[in-house]
């Protein structure tokens, strides 16, 4: 049984209650996304931010054209918040996962 990257985003991220999500390679290239579109170099910039994740506190993180205030940053996960919306990102052995929640969601769900 092989699951596509798109099915993972559709079922495991958005299907689990998030508003949107994306799956990236460690270089920031987009493998799959739903209801969340990265712009320009945002994927590569996020991948680079994982090299020095504490920088998220001073610089924030820009994803989907929105700048989020950094609220968590370590070698495994980076969280950003903008008003009642936010992003939670996690770096795994293979990929970078992005979960996006709107004002109806909570960061814990991401």
C-alpha positions as protocol buffer text, in pm:
chain_id: "A"
residue {
  index: 1
  type: UNK
  ca { x: 0 y: 0 z: 0 }
}
residue {
  index: 2
  type: UNK
  ca { x: 149 y: 330 z: -111 }
}
residue {
  index: 3
  type: UNK
  ca { x: 9 y: 661 z: 5 }
}
residue {
  index: 4
  type: UNK
  ca { x: 73 y: 971 z: -201 }
}
residue {
  index: 5
  type: UNK
  ca { x: 204 y: 1287 z: -39 }
}
residue {
  index: 6
  type: UNK
  ca { x: -114 y: 1466 z: -150 }
}
residue {
  index: 7
  type: UNK
  ca { x: -331 y: 1204 z: 23 }
}
residue {
  index: 8
  type: UNK
  ca { x: -125 y: 1253 z: 341 }
}
residue {
  index: 9
  type: UNK
  ca { x: -192 y: 1629 z: 337 }
}
residue {
  index: 10
  type: UNK
  ca { x: -560 y: 1579 z: 249 }
}
residue {
  index: 11
  type: UNK
  ca { x: -631 y: 1307 z: 507 }
}
residue {
  index: 12
  type: UNK
  ca { x: -382 y: 1350 z: 791 }
}
residue {
  index: 13
  type: UNK
  ca { x: -357 y: 1731 z: 806 }
}
residue {
  index: 14
  type: UNK
  ca { x: -669 y: 1891 z: 658 }
}
residue {
  index: 15
  type: UNK
  ca { x: -881 y: 1582 z: 726 }
}
residue {
  index: 16
  type: UNK
  ca { x: -772 y: 1596 z: 1091 }
}
residue {
  index: 17
  type: UNK
  ca { x: -921 y: 1942 z: 1144 }
}
residue {
  index: 18
  type: UNK
  ca { x: -660 y: 2186 z: 1016 }
}
residue {
  index: 19
  type: UNK
  ca { x: -761 y: 2460 z: 772 }
}
residue {
  index: 20
  type: UNK
  ca { x: -467 y: 2391 z: 542 }
}
residue {
  index: 21
  type: UNK
  ca { x: -135 y: 2219 z: 521 }
}
residue {
  index: 22
  type: UNK
  ca { x: 170 y: 2141 z: 314 }
}
residue {
  index: 23
  type: UNK
  ca { x: 449 y: 1890 z: 293 }
}
residue {
  index: 24
  type: UNK
  ca { x: 795 y: 2009 z: 188 }
}
residue {
  index: 25
  type: UNK
  ca { x: 1132 y: 1854 z: 121 }
}
residue {
  index: 26
  type: UNK
  ca { x: 1423 y: 1953 z: 344 }
}
residue {
  index: 27
  type: UNK
  ca { x: 1522 y: 2199 z: 68 }
}
residue {
  index: 28
  type: UNK
  ca { x: 1184 y: 2372 z: 94 }
}
residue {
  index: 29
  type: UNK
  ca { x: 1041 y: 2232 z: -229 }
}
residue {
  index: 30
  type: UNK
  ca { x: 665 y: 2173 z: -210 }
}
residue {
  index: 31
  type: UNK
  ca { x: 565 y: 1807 z: -237 }
}
residue {
  index: 32
  type: UNK
  ca { x: 193 y: 1859 z: -169 }
}
residue {
  index: 33
  type: UNK
  ca { x: -41 y: 2122 z: -27 }
}
residue {
  index: 34
  type: UNK
  ca { x: -407 y: 2194 z: 32 }
}
residue {
  index: 35
  type: UNK
  ca { x: -569 y: 2526 z: 122 }
}
residue {
  index: 36
  type: UNK
  ca { x: -220 y: 2670 z: 182 }
}
residue {
  index: 37
  type: UNK
  ca { x: 0 y: 2817 z: -91 }
}
residue {
  index: 38
  type: UNK
  ca { x: 361 y: 2908 z: -32 }
}
residue {
  index: 39
  type: UNK
  ca { x: 492 y: 3205 z: -227 }
}
residue {
  index: 40
  type: UNK
  ca { x: 837 y: 3272 z: -372 }
}
residue {
  index: 41
  type: UNK
  ca { x: 1118 y: 3147 z: -147 }
}
residue {
  index: 42
  type: UNK
  ca { x: 901 y: 3083 z: 160 }
}
residue {
  index: 43
  type: UNK
  ca { x: 968 y: 2706 z: 156 }
}
residue {
  index: 44
  type: UNK
  ca { x: 1344 y: 2749 z: 124 }
}
residue {
  index: 45
  type: UNK
  ca { x: 1339 y: 3020 z: 391 }
}
residue {
  index: 46
  type: UNK
  ca { x: 1155 y: 2788 z: 632 }
}
residue {
  index: 47
  type: UNK
  ca { x: 1404 y: 2508 z: 560 }
}
residue {
  index: 48
  type: UNK
  ca { x: 1688 y: 2750 z: 639 }
}
residue {
  index: 49
  type: UNK
  ca { x: 1513 y: 2868 z: 956 }
}
residue {
  index: 50
  type: UNK
  ca { x: 1533 y: 2512 z: 1092 }
}
residue {
  index: 51
  type: UNK
  ca { x: 1915 y: 2550 z: 1085 }
}
residue {
  index: 52
  type: UNK
  ca { x: 1886 y: 2836 z: 1340 }
}
residue {
  index: 53
  type: UNK
  ca { x: 1532 y: 2801 z: 1477 }
}
residue {
  index: 54
  type: UNK
  ca { x: 1579 y: 3053 z: 1759 }
}
residue {
  index: 55
  type: UNK
  ca { x: 1581 y: 3322 z: 1488 }
}
residue {
  index: 56
  type: UNK
  ca { x: 1203 y: 3282 z: 1461 }
}
residue {
  index: 57
  type: UNK
  ca { x: 1162 y: 3487 z: 1780 }
}
residue {
  index: 58
  type: UNK
  ca { x: 1328 y: 3796 z: 1631 }
}
residue {
  index: 59
  type: UNK
  ca { x: 1236 y: 3756 z: 1263 }
}
residue {
  index: 60
  type: UNK
  ca { x: 908 y: 3567 z: 1269 }
}
residue {
  index: 61
  type: UNK
  ca { x: 820 y: 3332 z: 987 }
}
residue {
  index: 62
  type: UNK
  ca { x: 654 y: 3421 z: 655 }
}
residue {
  index: 63
  type: UNK
  ca { x: 435 y: 3149 z: 505 }
}
residue {
  index: 64
  type: UNK
  ca { x: 148 y: 3177 z: 260 }
}
residue {
  index: 65
  type: UNK
  ca { x: 218 y: 3548 z: 220 }
}
residue {
  index: 66
  type: UNK
  ca { x: 156 y: 3617 z: 590 }
}
residue {
  index: 67
  type: UNK
  ca { x: 412 y: 3704 z: 855 }
}
residue {
  index: 68
  type: UNK
  ca { x: 365 y: 3516 z: 1181 }
}
residue {
  index: 69
  type: UNK
  ca { x: 519 y: 3606 z: 1516 }
}
residue {
  index: 70
  type: UNK
  ca { x: 746 y: 3326 z: 1635 }
}
residue {
  index: 71
  type: UNK
  ca { x: 611 y: 3158 z: 1949 }
}
residue {
  index: 72
  type: UNK
  ca { x: 820 y: 2836 z: 1945 }
}
residue {
  index: 73
  type: UNK
  ca { x: 1144 y: 2747 z: 1773 }
}
residue {
  index: 74
  type: UNK
  ca { x: 1367 y: 2444 z: 1811 }
}
residue {
  index: 75
  type: UNK
  ca { x: 1537 y: 2191 z: 1583 }
}
residue {
  index: 76
  type: UNK
  ca { x: 1216 y: 1988 z: 1556 }
}
residue {
  index: 77
  type: UNK
  ca { x: 933 y: 2245 z: 1537 }
}
residue {
  index: 78
  type: UNK
  ca { x: 862 y: 2610 z: 1465 }
}
residue {
  index: 79
  type: UNK
  ca { x: 531 y: 2775 z: 1555 }
}
residue {
  index: 80
  type: UNK
  ca { x: 401 y: 3113 z: 1443 }
}
residue {
  index: 81
  type: UNK
  ca { x: 93 y: 3314 z: 1534 }
}
residue {
  index: 82
  type: UNK
  ca { x: -89 y: 3604 z: 1371 }
}
residue {
  index: 83
  type: UNK
  ca { x: -396 y: 3718 z: 1561 }
}
residue {
  index: 84
  type: UNK
  ca { x: -624 y: 3414 z: 1598 }
}
residue {
  index: 85
  type: UNK
  ca { x: -452 y: 3223 z: 1314 }
}
residue {
  index: 86
  type: UNK
  ca { x: -121 y: 3043 z: 1303 }
}
residue {
  index: 87
  type: UNK
  ca { x: 112 y: 2781 z: 1167 }
}
residue {
  index: 88
  type: UNK
  ca { x: 282 y: 2482 z: 1324 }
}
residue {
  index: 89
  type: UNK
  ca { x: 574 y: 2327 z: 1140 }
}
residue {
  index: 90
  type: UNK
  ca { x: 766 y: 2012 z: 1216 }
}
residue {
  index: 91
  type: UNK
  ca { x: 1083 y: 1871 z: 1065 }
}
residue {
  index: 92
  type: UNK
  ca { x: 1095 y: 1493 z: 1030 }
}
residue {
  index: 93
  type: UNK
  ca { x: 1366 y: 1267 z: 892 }
}
residue {
  index: 94
  type: UNK
  ca { x: 1220 y: 1300 z: 543 }
}
residue {
  index: 95
  type: UNK
  ca { x: 1017 y: 1619 z: 525 }
}
residue {
  index: 96
  type: UNK
  ca { x: 893 y: 1944 z: 672 }
}
residue {
  index: 97
  type: UNK
  ca { x: 524 y: 1942 z: 761 }
}
residue {
  index: 98
  type: UNK
  ca { x: 321 y: 2265 z: 781 }
}
residue {
  index: 99
  type: UNK
  ca { x: -19 y: 2287 z: 948 }
}
residue {
  index: 100
  type: UNK
  ca { x: -225 y: 2604 z: 921 }
}
residue {
  index: 101
  type: UNK
  ca { x: -519 y: 2688 z: 1145 }
}
residue {
  index: 102
  type: UNK
  ca { x: -766 y: 2974 z: 1114 }
}
residue {
  index: 103
  type: UNK
  ca { x: -957 y: 3158 z: 1386 }
}
residue {
  index: 104
  type: UNK
  ca { x: -1175 y: 2849 z: 1442 }
}
residue {
  index: 105
  type: UNK
  ca { x: -874 y: 2629 z: 1522 }
}
residue {
  index: 106
  type: UNK
  ca { x: -620 y: 2601 z: 1800 }
}
residue {
  index: 107
  type: UNK
  ca { x: -242 y: 2553 z: 1787 }
}
residue {
  index: 108
  type: UNK
  ca { x: -274 y: 2227 z: 1982 }
}
residue {
  index: 109
  type: UNK
  ca { x: -468 y: 2075 z: 1692 }
}
residue {
  index: 110
  type: UNK
  ca { x: -183 y: 2158 z: 1457 }
}
